């Protein structure tokens, strides 16, 4: 029996108000800062 194929889906969330947009932008900035700090803390493999 063939299995149904699953398609890739890209979902986009659009905030309904400016306050939510600002909170999401700040959260994204914090995530980028944390990612950069993690990359600096991990020694590069030689």
PDB file with SEQRES, HELIX, SHEET and CRYST1 records, atoms N, CA, C and O in Angstrom:
SEQRES   1 A   46  UNK UNK UNK UNK UNK UNK UNK UNK UNK UNK UNK UNK UNK          
SEQRES   2 A   46  UNK UNK UNK UNK UNK UNK UNK UNK UNK UNK UNK UNK UNK          
SEQRES   3 A   46  UNK UNK UNK UNK UNK UNK UNK UNK UNK UNK UNK UNK UNK          
SEQRES   4 A   46  UNK UNK UNK UNK UNK UNK UNK                                  
HELIX    1 AA1 UNK A   18  UNK A   41  1                                  24    
CRYST1    1.000    1.000    1.000  90.00  90.00  90.00 P 1           1          
ATOM      1  N   UNK A   1       0.852  -1.189   0.000  1.00  0.00           N  
ATOM      2  CA  UNK A   1       0.000   0.000   0.000  1.00  0.00           C  
ATOM      3  C   UNK A   1       0.894   1.247   0.000  1.00  0.00           C  
ATOM      4  O   UNK A   1       1.847   1.329   0.774  1.00  0.00           O  
ATOM      5  N   UNK A   2       0.589   2.201  -0.856  1.00  0.00           N  
ATOM      6  CA  UNK A   2       1.370   3.431  -0.932  1.00  0.00           C  
ATOM      7  C   UNK A   2       0.991   4.365   0.208  1.00  0.00           C  
ATOM      8  O   UNK A   2      -0.172   4.491   0.591  1.00  0.00           O  
ATOM      9  N   UNK A   3       2.024   5.013   0.730  1.00  0.00           N  
ATOM     10  CA  UNK A   3       1.780   6.015   1.775  1.00  0.00           C  
ATOM     11  C   UNK A   3       1.488   7.363   1.118  1.00  0.00           C  
ATOM     12  O   UNK A   3       2.034   7.672   0.059  1.00  0.00           O  
ATOM     13  N   UNK A   4       0.644   8.150   1.735  1.00  0.00           N  
ATOM     14  CA  UNK A   4       0.411   9.494   1.189  1.00  0.00           C  
ATOM     15  C   UNK A   4       1.681  10.328   1.335  1.00  0.00           C  
ATOM     16  O   UNK A   4       2.394  10.218   2.332  1.00  0.00           O  
ATOM     17  N   UNK A   5       1.952  11.151   0.348  1.00  0.00           N  
ATOM     18  CA  UNK A   5       3.140  11.996   0.405  1.00  0.00           C  
ATOM     19  C   UNK A   5       2.870  13.208   1.286  1.00  0.00           C  
ATOM     20  O   UNK A   5       1.777  13.773   1.292  1.00  0.00           O  
ATOM     21  N   UNK A   6       3.910  13.586   2.032  1.00  0.00           N  
ATOM     22  CA  UNK A   6       3.805  14.778   2.861  1.00  0.00           C  
ATOM     23  C   UNK A   6       4.557  15.904   2.174  1.00  0.00           C  
ATOM     24  O   UNK A   6       5.724  15.754   1.814  1.00  0.00           O  
ATOM     25  N   UNK A   7       3.899  17.009   1.999  1.00  0.00           N  
ATOM     26  CA  UNK A   7       4.524  18.165   1.376  1.00  0.00           C  
ATOM     27  C   UNK A   7       5.129  19.052   2.448  1.00  0.00           C  
ATOM     28  O   UNK A   7       4.623  19.126   3.568  1.00  0.00           O  
ATOM     29  N   UNK A   8       6.213  19.722   2.097  1.00  0.00           N  
ATOM     30  CA  UNK A   8       6.808  20.695   2.999  1.00  0.00           C  
ATOM     31  C   UNK A   8       5.903  21.921   3.044  1.00  0.00           C  
ATOM     32  O   UNK A   8       5.342  22.340   2.032  1.00  0.00           O  
ATOM     33  N   UNK A   9       5.778  22.473   4.221  1.00  0.00           N  
ATOM     34  CA  UNK A   9       4.960  23.674   4.373  1.00  0.00           C  
ATOM     35  C   UNK A   9       5.763  24.726   5.122  1.00  0.00           C  
ATOM     36  O   UNK A   9       6.428  24.418   6.111  1.00  0.00           O  
ATOM     37  N   UNK A  10       5.703  25.938   4.664  1.00  0.00           N  
ATOM     38  CA  UNK A  10       6.336  27.052   5.331  1.00  0.00           C  
ATOM     39  C   UNK A  10       5.224  27.907   5.920  1.00  0.00           C  
ATOM     40  O   UNK A  10       4.385  28.450   5.202  1.00  0.00           O  
ATOM     41  N   UNK A  11       5.238  28.012   7.229  1.00  0.00           N  
ATOM     42  CA  UNK A  11       4.223  28.806   7.906  1.00  0.00           C  
ATOM     43  C   UNK A  11       4.837  30.121   8.348  1.00  0.00           C  
ATOM     44  O   UNK A  11       5.968  30.150   8.834  1.00  0.00           O  
ATOM     45  N   UNK A  12       4.115  31.184   8.185  1.00  0.00           N  
ATOM     46  CA  UNK A  12       4.576  32.497   8.597  1.00  0.00           C  
ATOM     47  C   UNK A  12       3.561  33.091   9.557  1.00  0.00           C  
ATOM     48  O   UNK A  12       2.359  33.100   9.290  1.00  0.00           O  
ATOM     49  N   UNK A  13       4.068  33.590  10.683  1.00  0.00           N  
ATOM     50  CA  UNK A  13       3.202  34.232  11.665  1.00  0.00           C  
ATOM     51  C   UNK A  13       3.347  35.733  11.516  1.00  0.00           C  
ATOM     52  O   UNK A  13       4.462  36.254  11.534  1.00  0.00           O  
ATOM     53  N   UNK A  14       2.259  36.418  11.372  1.00  0.00           N  
ATOM     54  CA  UNK A  14       2.268  37.869  11.292  1.00  0.00           C  
ATOM     55  C   UNK A  14       1.541  38.429  12.505  1.00  0.00           C  
ATOM     56  O   UNK A  14       0.344  38.195  12.673  1.00  0.00           O  
ATOM     57  N   UNK A  15       2.258  39.173  13.359  1.00  0.00           N  
ATOM     58  CA  UNK A  15       1.626  39.730  14.554  1.00  0.00           C  
ATOM     59  C   UNK A  15       0.489  40.681  14.198  1.00  0.00           C  
ATOM     60  O   UNK A  15       0.527  41.373  13.180  1.00  0.00           O  
ATOM     61  N   UNK A  16      -0.507  40.695  15.050  1.00  0.00           N  
ATOM     62  CA  UNK A  16      -1.684  41.516  14.795  1.00  0.00           C  
ATOM     63  C   UNK A  16      -1.512  42.959  15.254  1.00  0.00           C  
ATOM     64  O   UNK A  16      -2.237  43.845  14.803  1.00  0.00           O  
ATOM     65  N   UNK A  17      -0.546  43.202  16.157  1.00  0.00           N  
ATOM     66  CA  UNK A  17      -0.395  44.568  16.661  1.00  0.00           C  
ATOM     67  C   UNK A  17       1.085  44.935  16.815  1.00  0.00           C  
ATOM     68  O   UNK A  17       1.958  44.068  16.789  1.00  0.00           O  
ATOM     69  N   UNK A  18       1.345  46.220  16.974  1.00  0.00           N  
ATOM     70  CA  UNK A  18       2.716  46.724  17.034  1.00  0.00           C  
ATOM     71  C   UNK A  18       3.456  46.216  18.271  1.00  0.00           C  
ATOM     72  O   UNK A  18       4.650  45.926  18.196  1.00  0.00           O  
ATOM     73  N   UNK A  19       2.773  46.107  19.393  1.00  0.00           N  
ATOM     74  CA  UNK A  19       3.431  45.642  20.621  1.00  0.00           C  
ATOM     75  C   UNK A  19       3.944  44.213  20.454  1.00  0.00           C  
ATOM     76  O   UNK A  19       5.067  43.902  20.852  1.00  0.00           O  
ATOM     77  N   UNK A  20       3.130  43.357  19.872  1.00  0.00           N  
ATOM     78  CA  UNK A  20       3.549  41.975  19.643  1.00  0.00           C  
ATOM     79  C   UNK A  20       4.713  41.942  18.663  1.00  0.00           C  
ATOM     80  O   UNK A  20       5.652  41.168  18.848  1.00  0.00           O  
ATOM     81  N   UNK A  21       4.667  42.765  17.631  1.00  0.00           N  
ATOM     82  CA  UNK A  21       5.765  42.844  16.663  1.00  0.00           C  
ATOM     83  C   UNK A  21       7.063  43.241  17.362  1.00  0.00           C  
ATOM     84  O   UNK A  21       8.109  42.645  17.105  1.00  0.00           O  
ATOM     85  N   UNK A  22       7.005  44.233  18.237  1.00  0.00           N  
ATOM     86  CA  UNK A  22       8.196  44.684  18.954  1.00  0.00           C  
ATOM     87  C   UNK A  22       8.734  43.581  19.865  1.00  0.00           C  
ATOM     88  O   UNK A  22       9.946  43.389  19.957  1.00  0.00           O  
ATOM     89  N   UNK A  23       7.849  42.867  20.531  1.00  0.00           N  
ATOM     90  CA  UNK A  23       8.279  41.774  21.406  1.00  0.00           C  
ATOM     91  C   UNK A  23       8.962  40.673  20.600  1.00  0.00           C  
ATOM     92  O   UNK A  23       9.981  40.133  21.031  1.00  0.00           O  
ATOM     93  N   UNK A  24       8.412  40.337  19.438  1.00  0.00           N  
ATOM     94  CA  UNK A  24       9.020  39.305  18.601  1.00  0.00           C  
ATOM     95  C   UNK A  24      10.378  39.756  18.065  1.00  0.00           C  
ATOM     96  O   UNK A  24      11.308  38.953  17.989  1.00  0.00           O  
ATOM     97  N   UNK A  25      10.499  41.018  17.697  1.00  0.00           N  
ATOM     98  CA  UNK A  25      11.778  41.531  17.217  1.00  0.00           C  
ATOM     99  C   UNK A  25      12.824  41.482  18.323  1.00  0.00           C  
ATOM    100  O   UNK A  25      13.978  41.139  18.067  1.00  0.00           O  
ATOM    101  N   UNK A  26      12.436  41.822  19.551  1.00  0.00           N  
ATOM    102  CA  UNK A  26      13.365  41.772  20.686  1.00  0.00           C  
ATOM    103  C   UNK A  26      13.767  40.327  20.982  1.00  0.00           C  
ATOM    104  O   UNK A  26      14.936  40.046  21.246  1.00  0.00           O  
ATOM    105  N   UNK A  27      12.805  39.421  20.938  1.00  0.00           N  
ATOM    106  CA  UNK A  27      13.092  38.008  21.168  1.00  0.00           C  
ATOM    107  C   UNK A  27      14.074  37.485  20.115  1.00  0.00           C  
ATOM    108  O   UNK A  27      14.995  36.734  20.435  1.00  0.00           O  
ATOM    109  N   UNK A  28      13.871  37.884  18.870  1.00  0.00           N  
ATOM    110  CA  UNK A  28      14.769  37.470  17.795  1.00  0.00           C  
ATOM    111  C   UNK A  28      16.174  38.025  18.026  1.00  0.00           C  
ATOM    112  O   UNK A  28      17.161  37.316  17.829  1.00  0.00           O  
ATOM    113  N   UNK A  29      16.268  39.285  18.441  1.00  0.00           N  
ATOM    114  CA  UNK A  29      17.568  39.896  18.711  1.00  0.00           C  
ATOM    115  C   UNK A  29      18.282  39.163  19.844  1.00  0.00           C  
ATOM    116  O   UNK A  29      19.486  38.920  19.763  1.00  0.00           O  
ATOM    117  N   UNK A  30      17.552  38.809  20.895  1.00  0.00           N  
ATOM    118  CA  UNK A  30      18.144  38.065  22.009  1.00  0.00           C  
ATOM    119  C   UNK A  30      18.643  36.702  21.550  1.00  0.00           C  
ATOM    120  O   UNK A  30      19.713  36.256  21.963  1.00  0.00           O  
ATOM    121  N   UNK A  31      17.876  36.046  20.704  1.00  0.00           N  
ATOM    122  CA  UNK A  31      18.283  34.731  20.194  1.00  0.00           C  
ATOM    123  C   UNK A  31      19.562  34.856  19.370  1.00  0.00           C  
ATOM    124  O   UNK A  31      20.448  34.007  19.474  1.00  0.00           O  
ATOM    125  N   UNK A  32      19.670  35.900  18.555  1.00  0.00           N  
ATOM    126  CA  UNK A  32      20.877  36.106  17.759  1.00  0.00           C  
ATOM    127  C   UNK A  32      22.079  36.398  18.653  1.00  0.00           C  
ATOM    128  O   UNK A  32      23.178  35.910  18.389  1.00  0.00           O  
ATOM    129  N   UNK A  33      21.881  37.193  19.712  1.00  0.00           N  
ATOM    130  CA  UNK A  33      22.964  37.494  20.646  1.00  0.00           C  
ATOM    131  C   UNK A  33      23.433  36.223  21.343  1.00  0.00           C  
ATOM    132  O   UNK A  33      24.634  35.999  21.497  1.00  0.00           O  
ATOM    133  N   UNK A  34      22.486  35.398  21.762  1.00  0.00           N  
ATOM    134  CA  UNK A  34      22.826  34.154  22.445  1.00  0.00           C  
ATOM    135  C   UNK A  34      23.577  33.209  21.506  1.00  0.00           C  
ATOM    136  O   UNK A  34      24.536  32.554  21.913  1.00  0.00           O  
ATOM    137  N   UNK A  35      23.142  33.144  20.261  1.00  0.00           N  
ATOM    138  CA  UNK A  35      23.806  32.285  19.278  1.00  0.00           C  
ATOM    139  C   UNK A  35      25.241  32.755  19.046  1.00  0.00           C  
ATOM    140  O   UNK A  35      26.157  31.936  18.966  1.00  0.00           O  
ATOM    141  N   UNK A  36      25.439  34.059  18.939  1.00  0.00           N  
ATOM    142  CA  UNK A  36      26.776  34.605  18.724  1.00  0.00           C  
ATOM    143  C   UNK A  36      27.669  34.321  19.929  1.00  0.00           C  
ATOM    144  O   UNK A  36      28.840  33.982  19.760  1.00  0.00           O  
ATOM    145  N   UNK A  37      27.135  34.454  21.135  1.00  0.00           N  
ATOM    146  CA  UNK A  37      27.907  34.188  22.345  1.00  0.00           C  
ATOM    147  C   UNK A  37      28.282  32.718  22.434  1.00  0.00           C  
ATOM    148  O   UNK A  37      29.386  32.385  22.865  1.00  0.00           O  
ATOM    149  N   UNK A  38      27.383  31.842  22.035  1.00  0.00           N  
ATOM    150  CA  UNK A  38      27.655  30.404  22.060  1.00  0.00           C  
ATOM    151  C   UNK A  38      28.752  30.056  21.063  1.00  0.00           C  
ATOM    152  O   UNK A  38      29.625  29.243  21.365  1.00  0.00           O  
ATOM    153  N   UNK A  39      28.718  30.654  19.889  1.00  0.00           N  
ATOM    154  CA  UNK A  39      29.735  30.390  18.871  1.00  0.00           C  
ATOM    155  C   UNK A  39      31.104  30.870  19.328  1.00  0.00           C  
ATOM    156  O   UNK A  39      32.114  30.238  19.018  1.00  0.00           O  
ATOM    157  N   UNK A  40      31.155  31.990  20.067  1.00  0.00           N  
ATOM    158  CA  UNK A  40      32.424  32.512  20.572  1.00  0.00           C  
ATOM    159  C   UNK A  40      32.979  31.616  21.675  1.00  0.00           C  
ATOM    160  O   UNK A  40      34.195  31.475  21.798  1.00  0.00           O  
ATOM    161  N   UNK A  41      32.105  31.009  22.476  1.00  0.00           N  
ATOM    162  CA  UNK A  41      32.531  30.206  23.612  1.00  0.00           C  
ATOM    163  C   UNK A  41      33.027  28.825  23.202  1.00  0.00           C  
ATOM    164  O   UNK A  41      33.804  28.210  23.932  1.00  0.00           O  
ATOM    165  N   UNK A  42      32.597  28.333  22.060  1.00  0.00           N  
ATOM    166  CA  UNK A  42      32.983  26.996  21.608  1.00  0.00           C  
ATOM    167  C   UNK A  42      34.279  27.100  20.810  1.00  0.00           C  
ATOM    168  O   UNK A  42      34.325  27.791  19.792  1.00  0.00           O  
ATOM    169  N   UNK A  43      35.343  26.410  21.270  1.00  0.00           N  
ATOM    170  CA  UNK A  43      36.600  26.475  20.512  1.00  0.00           C  
ATOM    171  C   UNK A  43      36.465  25.794  19.148  1.00  0.00           C  
ATOM    172  O   UNK A  43      35.790  24.774  19.008  1.00  0.00           O  
ATOM    173  N   UNK A  44      37.106  26.369  18.176  1.00  0.00           N  
ATOM    174  CA  UNK A  44      37.041  25.817  16.819  1.00  0.00           C  
ATOM    175  C   UNK A  44      37.876  24.548  16.735  1.00  0.00           C  
ATOM    176  O   UNK A  44      38.949  24.464  17.333  1.00  0.00           O  
ATOM    177  N   UNK A  45      37.391  23.573  16.001  1.00  0.00           N  
ATOM    178  CA  UNK A  45      38.136  22.330  15.801  1.00  0.00           C  
ATOM    179  C   UNK A  45      39.299  22.591  14.847  1.00  0.00           C  
ATOM    180  O   UNK A  45      39.163  23.318  13.863  1.00  0.00           O  
ATOM    181  N   UNK A  46      40.416  21.998  15.151  1.00  0.00           N  
ATOM    182  CA  UNK A  46      41.610  22.208  14.315  1.00  0.00           C  
ATOM    183  C   UNK A  46      41.742  21.098  13.314  1.00  0.00           C  
ATOM    184  O   UNK A  46      42.682  21.091  12.519  1.00  0.00           O  
TER     185      UNK A  46                                                      
END                                                                             
